[in-house]
Amino acid sequence: MSFRNPKPVASAHLGANLRRARQACHKTQTALAEELGVSQQTVSYWECGLRRPDNRTWVLLRQCLGYTRAELEGAAPLTPLDSRV
């Protein structure tokens, strides 16, 4: 087993949507990582589809970014919480 080139374990939607949501909030990977209590490398792994957030982190992602898990996973369109009626 090689750790240098791990295979994707998350959907492509998750990584792309997480990146879009983070950028829409004008946050760097480092800033988001600090808010979530994880490393910048962990956020990078999520965005590249190499890892997935754990259940505790999903709750924090919703608080930090304002998107639901379904939206970030691509099951629903990205709609920020503050623009919902």
N, C-alpha and C positions, 0 to 999 in steps of 0.2 A: 504494500500500500504506500503510495506516494503522497506526501503532504504538500509537495511543491506545486502541483497542478490538480487541486481537488476538483471533482466533477460538480456541476451545479446540483443543488438539492432543493432550491426554491424556484418558483415560476419566474419567467422573464418579466411578467407583469409586476410582480412584487418589487423587484429591483428597480425597474424603470419608474414605477409609480412612487416608490419611496424617494427616489432621487428628485422627481418632479415636485412632490409635496415639500421636501426639505428646501429646495430652491425657491419655491413659491413663498415660503416663510422667511426667506433671506437668511438661512442658517448654513453654516459650513458643516461638514461631517464632524469636525472637532467640537463645534458648539453643541450640536445635537447629542453627540456622544457624552459630553459633560452633563447635559440635562438628564440623560437616561442612566448615567452611572456605568457606562460601558466605554470601551476604548474606541478610538477613531477607526482602528482596523476592523473592529466588529461591524461598525456602520458600513464600511467599505465592503465587507463580505456580504452583508445583506443586499447592498445595491448591485453587487456583481452576481447575486444568486447563489453564492457558495454556502450561505447559512441562512437560517430563519430566526426571527426574534422569538423569545420564549413568551409564555402567557403573561407574565408580569410586565414584560417590556411592551406588549401590545397595548396594554392600558396606558402606559406612559407615552407611547407614540401618539395615541389619540389625544392625550392632553397637550403634548408638545406641538403637534402638527395640525390637529383639528380635522383629521380624516379617520374614518372607520376602518376596521380591519378588512371588511369586504371591499372597500374602495381601494385600499393599498394592494390587496391581492388581485384586483382586476375584476371582481365579480360585480362591481357597481362603478358608475362614473365618478371621477374625483370631483367632489363638491365640498368646499371648505365649510366647516360647521358655522362660521360666522355669516355665511351668505344664505343659509337655509331659512325658509319661512316657517 
